[in-house]
């Protein structure tokens, strides 16, 4: 298997493992912050054990010595754990994942502001359409009893925080940030431990909590490794699978209807990103093609 095929396989598996994330939040009966605690602690401990087994404690120490970019990454990533659970518990899963799909837009904006990267005209047009799609989703929240603007705002925060974290870590390309992931998740769990009592919720639900943490841990590692071997456009297209599959899974298991406006707005967001990334892929392949003989 060549590196490109390996990247496609790892990234696709990572997306598939992250798809049930919202469903776990729906199935677990506990306070949202208790769910966030066990989600962060479970995923963090599992990733930490893997890091210690394959990379050793030195890798963790290296991630702690990455300066301000590393600190920004860890703080923002840690804050996404409770932010995600609050988003899913306060609005529809469809709204959450469709808003998450807009992360490439925020990443482009942050790259321009903080790294001085140019925003292409293709991305500008994509931004306009995506913002329109997010507006449709926000409008529909007022008409869907499951959806709420409060949860939509939390989903928007998570998209912004995750994009900011990825922007910060791009300044640390010489350092693997997988060892920083357990620091983010376990740190967030310890912070939540100051305000919640997580132990009673374990009774009768410990398998759900364990499964939730394991799925997130595996997804995090795969989505960190896979994109190293494929283009950013291919990564973006594969990650959009979650936006399609997660609402369908929740709809099938717990009967949560996403609502017509969420579907319309989500279709606008996903459609814009698919077209944008397909254009990027075609241009990249066009530049990579060797000239014809005799040309």
PANU-658378 format. One record per residue (C-alpha): residue number from 1; residue in three letters; x, y, z. Coordinates in Angstrom, 3 decimals, padded with zeros to 6 digits. Example, Ala and Ser with C-alpha at 12.3 -4.5 7.8 and 13.67 -1.06 7.14 Angstrom:
2
+------+------+----------+----------+----------+
! resi ! resn !       c1 !       c2 !       c3 !
+------+------+----------+----------+----------+
!    1 !  ala !  012.300 ! -004.500 !  007.800 !
!    2 !  ser !  013.670 ! -001.060 !  007.140 !
+------+------+----------+----------+----------+
//
This chain:
295
+------+------+----------+----------+----------+
! resi ! resn !       c1 !       c2 !       c3 !
+------+------+----------+----------+----------+
!    1 !  unk !  000.000 !  000.000 !  000.000 !
!    2 !  unk !  001.473 !  003.370 ! -001.008 !
!    3 !  unk !  001.448 !  006.450 !  001.219 !
!    4 !  unk ! -001.533 !  008.055 ! -000.531 !
!    5 !  unk ! -003.707 !  004.970 ! -000.125 !
!    6 !  unk ! -002.575 !  004.702 !  003.500 !
!    7 !  unk ! -003.575 !  008.321 !  004.101 !
!    8 !  unk ! -007.004 !  007.811 !  002.555 !
!    9 !  unk ! -007.592 !  004.653 !  004.621 !
!   10 !  unk ! -006.450 !  006.139 !  007.948 !
!   11 !  unk ! -008.419 !  009.363 !  007.461 !
!   12 !  unk ! -011.582 !  007.537 !  006.395 !
!   13 !  unk ! -011.374 !  005.218 !  009.406 !
!   14 !  unk ! -010.819 !  008.245 !  011.647 !
!   15 !  unk ! -013.964 !  009.896 !  010.319 !
!   16 !  unk ! -015.984 !  006.698 !  010.788 !
!   17 !  unk ! -014.837 !  006.415 !  014.404 !
!   18 !  unk ! -015.842 !  010.019 !  015.140 !
!   19 !  unk ! -019.330 !  009.668 !  013.576 !
!   20 !  unk ! -020.920 !  008.024 !  016.698 !
!   21 !  unk ! -019.650 !  010.839 !  018.977 !
!   22 !  unk ! -022.970 !  012.708 !  018.939 !
!   23 !  unk ! -024.926 !  009.485 !  019.366 !
!   24 !  unk ! -023.008 !  008.633 !  022.562 !
!   25 !  unk ! -023.912 !  012.053 !  023.972 !
!   26 !  unk ! -027.571 !  011.392 !  023.149 !
!   27 !  unk ! -027.586 !  007.889 !  024.677 !
!   28 !  unk ! -025.811 !  008.700 !  027.955 !
!   29 !  unk ! -028.161 !  009.944 !  030.656 !
!   30 !  unk ! -026.111 !  012.405 !  032.709 !
!   31 !  unk ! -025.391 !  016.091 !  033.149 !
!   32 !  unk ! -023.580 !  017.465 !  030.068 !
!   33 !  unk ! -020.482 !  018.337 !  032.082 !
!   34 !  unk ! -020.365 !  014.794 !  033.495 !
!   35 !  unk ! -020.476 !  013.459 !  029.935 !
!   36 !  unk ! -017.706 !  015.908 !  028.983 !
!   37 !  unk ! -015.620 !  014.765 !  031.973 !
!   38 !  unk ! -015.742 !  011.073 !  031.086 !
!   39 !  unk ! -015.359 !  011.793 !  027.358 !
!   40 !  unk ! -012.188 !  013.777 !  028.007 !
!   41 !  unk ! -010.768 !  011.488 !  030.677 !
!   42 !  unk ! -011.477 !  008.273 !  028.757 !
!   43 !  unk ! -010.038 !  009.514 !  025.464 !
!   44 !  unk ! -007.106 !  011.204 !  027.183 !
!   45 !  unk ! -006.037 !  008.164 !  029.184 !
!   46 !  unk ! -006.302 !  005.808 !  026.198 !
!   47 !  unk ! -004.239 !  008.120 !  023.961 !
!   48 !  unk ! -001.715 !  008.656 !  026.761 !
!   49 !  unk ! -001.211 !  004.899 !  027.188 !
!   50 !  unk ! -000.648 !  004.591 !  023.439 !
!   51 !  unk !  001.843 !  007.469 !  023.402 !
!   52 !  unk !  003.793 !  006.046 !  026.348 !
!   53 !  unk !  003.858 !  002.595 !  024.740 !
!   54 !  unk !  005.011 !  003.697 !  021.272 !
!   55 !  unk !  006.815 !  007.017 !  021.808 !
!   56 !  unk !  007.753 !  007.141 !  025.475 !
!   57 !  unk !  007.498 !  009.875 !  028.082 !
!   58 !  unk !  009.966 !  012.023 !  026.127 !
!   59 !  unk !  007.326 !  012.706 !  023.490 !
!   60 !  unk !  004.993 !  014.137 !  026.131 !
!   61 !  unk !  007.781 !  016.340 !  027.488 !
!   62 !  unk !  008.557 !  017.551 !  023.954 !
!   63 !  unk !  004.940 !  018.631 !  023.433 !
!   64 !  unk !  005.084 !  020.582 !  026.695 !
!   65 !  unk !  008.109 !  022.555 !  025.488 !
!   66 !  unk !  006.497 !  023.941 !  022.337 !
!   67 !  unk !  006.061 !  027.456 !  023.712 !
!   68 !  unk !  003.097 !  029.723 !  023.070 !
!   69 !  unk !  001.785 !  027.929 !  019.940 !
!   70 !  unk !  001.684 !  024.649 !  021.859 !
!   71 !  unk ! -000.036 !  026.263 !  024.836 !
!   72 !  unk ! -002.667 !  027.864 !  022.580 !
!   73 !  unk ! -003.241 !  024.511 !  020.882 !
!   74 !  unk ! -003.700 !  022.667 !  024.174 !
!   75 !  unk ! -005.998 !  025.275 !  025.735 !
!   76 !  unk ! -008.231 !  025.518 !  022.672 !
!   77 !  unk ! -008.365 !  021.758 !  022.114 !
!   78 !  unk ! -009.133 !  021.173 !  025.781 !
!   79 !  unk ! -012.023 !  023.644 !  025.644 !
!   80 !  unk ! -013.627 !  021.826 !  022.710 !
!   81 !  unk ! -014.425 !  018.790 !  024.906 !
!   82 !  unk ! -017.097 !  020.483 !  027.079 !
!   83 !  unk ! -018.028 !  022.787 !  024.186 !
!   84 !  unk ! -018.963 !  019.849 !  021.975 !
!   85 !  unk ! -021.133 !  018.202 !  024.617 !
!   86 !  unk ! -022.918 !  021.486 !  025.369 !
!   87 !  unk ! -023.545 !  021.970 !  021.650 !
!   88 !  unk ! -025.039 !  018.495 !  021.150 !
!   89 !  unk ! -027.203 !  018.697 !  024.290 !
!   90 !  unk ! -028.601 !  022.139 !  023.422 !
!   91 !  unk ! -029.302 !  021.831 !  019.699 !
!   92 !  unk ! -029.826 !  019.207 !  017.024 !
!   93 !  unk ! -026.972 !  016.959 !  015.949 !
!   94 !  unk ! -027.515 !  018.045 !  012.349 !
!   95 !  unk ! -026.992 !  021.700 !  013.286 !
!   96 !  unk ! -023.821 !  020.829 !  015.193 !
!   97 !  unk ! -022.097 !  018.825 !  012.463 !
!   98 !  unk ! -023.166 !  021.194 !  009.683 !
!   99 !  unk ! -021.698 !  024.121 !  011.629 !
!  100 !  unk ! -018.545 !  022.069 !  012.246 !
!  101 !  unk ! -018.252 !  021.603 !  008.488 !
!  102 !  unk ! -017.443 !  025.305 !  008.205 !
!  103 !  unk ! -014.094 !  024.868 !  009.997 !
!  104 !  unk ! -011.997 !  025.143 !  006.795 !
!  105 !  unk ! -013.404 !  028.654 !  006.359 !
!  106 !  unk ! -012.328 !  029.753 !  009.819 !
!  107 !  unk ! -008.946 !  028.076 !  009.333 !
!  108 !  unk ! -008.415 !  030.122 !  006.171 !
!  109 !  unk ! -009.347 !  033.342 !  007.989 !
!  110 !  unk ! -007.050 !  032.585 !  010.940 !
!  111 !  unk ! -004.258 !  031.635 !  008.537 !
!  112 !  unk ! -004.601 !  035.032 !  006.895 !
!  113 !  unk ! -004.772 !  036.994 !  010.160 !
!  114 !  unk ! -002.093 !  035.183 !  012.170 !
!  115 !  unk !  000.181 !  033.584 !  009.567 !
!  116 !  unk ! -000.128 !  036.064 !  006.705 !
!  117 !  unk ! -001.371 !  033.437 !  004.253 !
!  118 !  unk ! -003.208 !  034.533 !  001.135 !
!  119 !  unk ! -006.900 !  033.685 !  000.773 !
!  120 !  unk ! -007.651 !  032.599 ! -002.795 !
!  121 !  unk ! -010.640 !  033.882 ! -004.728 !
!  122 !  unk ! -012.001 !  030.308 ! -004.646 !
!  123 !  unk ! -012.009 !  030.380 ! -000.864 !
!  124 !  unk ! -013.640 !  033.829 ! -000.776 !
!  125 !  unk ! -016.565 !  032.568 ! -002.884 !
!  126 !  unk ! -016.754 !  029.446 ! -000.695 !
!  127 !  unk ! -016.892 !  031.597 !  002.443 !
!  128 !  unk ! -019.802 !  033.632 !  001.104 !
!  129 !  unk ! -021.859 !  030.531 !  000.314 !
!  130 !  unk ! -020.969 !  028.802 !  003.598 !
!  131 !  unk ! -021.980 !  031.879 !  005.610 !
!  132 !  unk ! -025.299 !  031.889 !  003.764 !
!  133 !  unk ! -025.762 !  028.200 !  004.654 !
!  134 !  unk ! -025.002 !  028.888 !  008.318 !
!  135 !  unk ! -027.597 !  031.675 !  008.221 !
!  136 !  unk ! -030.203 !  029.198 !  006.962 !
!  137 !  unk ! -029.334 !  026.785 !  009.787 !
!  138 !  unk ! -029.626 !  029.574 !  012.367 !
!  139 !  unk ! -033.002 !  030.619 !  010.925 !
!  140 !  unk ! -034.294 !  027.058 !  011.151 !
!  141 !  unk ! -033.318 !  026.779 !  014.821 !
!  142 !  unk ! -036.251 !  029.029 !  015.698 !
!  143 !  unk ! -038.694 !  026.610 !  014.058 !
!  144 !  unk ! -037.281 !  023.286 !  015.283 !
!  145 !  unk ! -038.077 !  022.306 !  018.875 !
!  146 !  unk ! -034.899 !  020.198 !  019.072 !
!  147 !  unk ! -032.627 !  022.985 !  017.823 !
!  148 !  unk ! -031.623 !  026.099 !  019.761 !
!  149 !  unk ! -029.467 !  029.108 !  019.015 !
!  150 !  unk ! -027.619 !  028.482 !  022.309 !
!  151 !  unk ! -026.390 !  025.110 !  021.099 !
!  152 !  unk ! -025.651 !  026.598 !  017.677 !
!  153 !  unk ! -023.390 !  029.172 !  019.354 !
!  154 !  unk ! -021.550 !  026.427 !  021.235 !
!  155 !  unk ! -021.067 !  024.544 !  017.956 !
!  156 !  unk ! -019.773 !  027.744 !  016.371 !
!  157 !  unk ! -017.363 !  028.196 !  019.289 !
!  158 !  unk ! -016.031 !  024.641 !  018.877 !
!  159 !  unk ! -015.505 !  025.226 !  015.147 !
!  160 !  unk ! -013.625 !  028.465 !  015.907 !
!  161 !  unk ! -011.553 !  026.893 !  018.712 !
!  162 !  unk ! -010.627 !  023.838 !  016.671 !
!  163 !  unk ! -009.658 !  026.012 !  013.694 !
!  164 !  unk ! -007.576 !  028.220 !  015.981 !
!  165 !  unk ! -005.844 !  025.181 !  017.455 !
!  166 !  unk ! -004.970 !  023.830 !  014.011 !
!  167 !  unk ! -003.657 !  027.245 !  012.987 !
!  168 !  unk ! -001.413 !  027.377 !  016.061 !
!  169 !  unk ! -000.074 !  023.870 !  015.537 !
!  170 !  unk !  000.939 !  024.682 !  011.960 !
!  171 !  unk !  003.831 !  026.609 !  013.477 !
!  172 !  unk !  005.025 !  023.347 !  015.065 !
!  173 !  unk !  005.337 !  021.084 !  012.046 !
!  174 !  unk !  008.629 !  019.694 !  013.370 !
!  175 !  unk !  006.909 !  018.304 !  016.499 !
!  176 !  unk !  004.254 !  015.573 !  016.668 !
!  177 !  unk !  001.316 !  016.943 !  018.651 !
!  178 !  unk ! -000.347 !  013.581 !  019.316 !
!  179 !  unk !  001.346 !  013.508 !  022.763 !
!  180 !  unk ! -000.348 !  016.852 !  023.496 !
!  181 !  unk ! -003.819 !  015.388 !  022.956 !
!  182 !  unk ! -004.028 !  013.548 !  026.304 !
!  183 !  unk ! -002.791 !  016.706 !  028.039 !
!  184 !  unk ! -005.696 !  018.623 !  026.456 !
!  185 !  unk ! -008.352 !  016.048 !  027.287 !
!  186 !  unk ! -007.163 !  015.042 !  030.760 !
!  187 !  unk ! -006.568 !  018.688 !  031.657 !
!  188 !  unk ! -010.130 !  019.559 !  030.660 !
!  189 !  unk ! -011.465 !  016.611 !  032.680 !
!  190 !  unk ! -009.539 !  017.663 !  035.786 !
!  191 !  unk ! -010.888 !  021.201 !  035.424 !
!  192 !  unk ! -014.452 !  019.837 !  035.198 !
!  193 !  unk ! -013.838 !  017.687 !  038.268 !
!  194 !  unk ! -013.849 !  020.913 !  040.295 !
!  195 !  unk ! -017.524 !  021.543 !  039.469 !
!  196 !  unk ! -019.111 !  018.100 !  038.882 !
!  197 !  unk ! -019.492 !  014.766 !  040.663 !
!  198 !  unk ! -018.958 !  012.248 !  037.842 !
!  199 !  unk ! -019.056 !  008.993 !  039.806 !
!  200 !  unk ! -022.828 !  008.331 !  040.240 !
!  201 !  unk ! -023.372 !  008.431 !  036.470 !
!  202 !  unk ! -021.085 !  005.413 !  036.002 !
!  203 !  unk ! -023.665 !  003.031 !  037.457 !
!  204 !  unk ! -025.231 !  001.095 !  034.620 !
!  205 !  unk ! -023.555 !  003.283 !  031.971 !
!  206 !  unk ! -019.850 !  002.600 !  032.346 !
!  207 !  unk ! -019.715 !  000.704 !  029.055 !
!  208 !  unk ! -021.161 !  003.712 !  027.217 !
!  209 !  unk ! -018.618 !  006.015 !  028.848 !
!  210 !  unk ! -015.760 !  003.619 !  028.032 !
!  211 !  unk ! -016.903 !  003.189 !  024.444 !
!  212 !  unk ! -017.294 !  006.942 !  024.015 !
!  213 !  unk ! -013.742 !  007.612 !  025.184 !
!  214 !  unk ! -012.306 !  004.775 !  023.104 !
!  215 !  unk ! -013.993 !  005.946 !  019.895 !
!  216 !  unk ! -012.728 !  009.511 !  020.396 !
!  217 !  unk ! -009.199 !  008.308 !  021.200 !
!  218 !  unk ! -008.993 !  006.130 !  018.079 !
!  219 !  unk ! -010.524 !  008.838 !  015.868 !
!  220 !  unk ! -008.119 !  011.472 !  017.206 !
!  221 !  unk ! -005.045 !  009.360 !  016.477 !
!  222 !  unk ! -006.200 !  008.317 !  013.006 !
!  223 !  unk ! -007.160 !  011.888 !  012.042 !
!  224 !  unk ! -003.758 !  013.083 !  013.202 !
!  225 !  unk ! -001.824 !  010.442 !  011.241 !
!  226 !  unk ! -003.874 !  010.106 !  008.030 !
!  227 !  unk ! -003.746 !  013.707 !  006.765 !
!  228 !  unk !  000.073 !  013.558 !  006.709 !
!  229 !  unk ! -000.132 !  011.476 !  003.493 !
!  230 !  unk ! -002.902 !  013.216 !  001.500 !
!  231 !  unk ! -003.768 !  016.746 !  000.425 !
!  232 !  unk ! -005.750 !  019.161 !  002.584 !
!  233 !  unk ! -008.555 !  019.148 !  000.003 !
!  234 !  unk ! -008.850 !  015.361 !  000.252 !
!  235 !  unk ! -008.870 !  015.595 !  004.057 !
!  236 !  unk ! -011.633 !  018.203 !  003.960 !
!  237 !  unk ! -013.764 !  016.081 !  001.635 !
!  238 !  unk ! -013.395 !  012.973 !  003.798 !
!  239 !  unk ! -014.212 !  014.858 !  007.003 !
!  240 !  unk ! -017.458 !  016.024 !  005.406 !
!  241 !  unk ! -018.580 !  012.390 !  005.673 !
!  242 !  unk ! -019.263 !  013.028 !  009.366 !
!  243 !  unk ! -021.647 !  015.845 !  008.497 !
!  244 !  unk ! -023.682 !  013.415 !  006.412 !
!  245 !  unk ! -023.424 !  010.236 !  008.476 !
!  246 !  unk ! -023.748 !  011.573 !  012.059 !
!  247 !  unk ! -027.282 !  013.040 !  011.667 !
!  248 !  unk ! -028.384 !  009.922 !  009.792 !
!  249 !  unk ! -027.047 !  007.661 !  012.556 !
!  250 !  unk ! -028.778 !  009.673 !  015.304 !
!  251 !  unk ! -031.977 !  009.806 !  013.241 !
!  252 !  unk ! -031.904 !  006.013 !  012.769 !
!  253 !  unk ! -031.143 !  005.174 !  016.420 !
!  254 !  unk ! -033.074 !  007.760 !  018.445 !
!  255 !  unk ! -035.421 !  009.200 !  015.806 !
!  256 !  unk ! -034.080 !  012.757 !  015.898 !
!  257 !  unk ! -035.456 !  014.602 !  012.861 !
!  258 !  unk ! -032.921 !  017.278 !  011.832 !
!  259 !  unk ! -035.619 !  019.528 !  010.361 !
!  260 !  unk ! -035.965 !  020.886 !  006.838 !
!  261 !  unk ! -033.974 !  024.097 !  007.374 !
!  262 !  unk ! -031.021 !  022.243 !  008.857 !
!  263 !  unk ! -031.007 !  019.929 !  005.833 !
!  264 !  unk ! -031.226 !  022.861 !  003.396 !
!  265 !  unk ! -028.550 !  024.880 !  005.191 !
!  266 !  unk ! -026.343 !  021.839 !  005.600 !
!  267 !  unk ! -026.680 !  021.026 !  001.916 !
!  268 !  unk ! -025.571 !  024.572 !  001.073 !
!  269 !  unk ! -022.536 !  024.351 !  003.392 !
!  270 !  unk ! -021.475 !  020.878 !  002.315 !
!  271 !  unk ! -022.171 !  021.566 ! -001.361 !
!  272 !  unk ! -020.010 !  024.692 ! -001.305 !
!  273 !  unk ! -017.151 !  022.857 !  000.390 !
!  274 !  unk ! -017.377 !  019.837 ! -001.919 !
!  275 !  unk ! -017.271 !  022.017 ! -005.037 !
!  276 !  unk ! -014.433 !  024.128 ! -003.608 !
!  277 !  unk ! -012.298 !  021.144 ! -002.704 !
!  278 !  unk ! -013.016 !  019.346 ! -005.974 !
!  279 !  unk ! -011.785 !  022.453 ! -007.815 !
!  280 !  unk ! -008.665 !  022.501 ! -005.628 !
!  281 !  unk ! -008.013 !  018.811 ! -006.344 !
!  282 !  unk ! -008.473 !  019.203 ! -010.101 !
!  283 !  unk ! -006.079 !  022.167 ! -010.177 !
!  284 !  unk ! -003.495 !  020.250 ! -008.164 !
!  285 !  unk ! -003.723 !  017.241 ! -010.457 !
!  286 !  unk ! -003.507 !  019.506 ! -013.500 !
!  287 !  unk ! -000.254 !  020.995 ! -012.230 !
!  288 !  unk !  001.102 !  017.540 ! -011.384 !
!  289 !  unk !  000.461 !  016.074 ! -014.877 !
!  290 !  unk !  003.635 !  015.763 ! -016.986 !
!  291 !  unk !  003.654 !  017.568 ! -020.353 !
!  292 !  unk !  002.637 !  015.511 ! -023.381 !
!  293 !  unk !  005.393 !  014.251 ! -025.666 !
!  294 !  unk !  005.962 !  016.667 ! -028.492 !
!  295 !  unk !  004.130 !  019.491 ! -026.735 !
+------+------+----------+----------+----------+
//
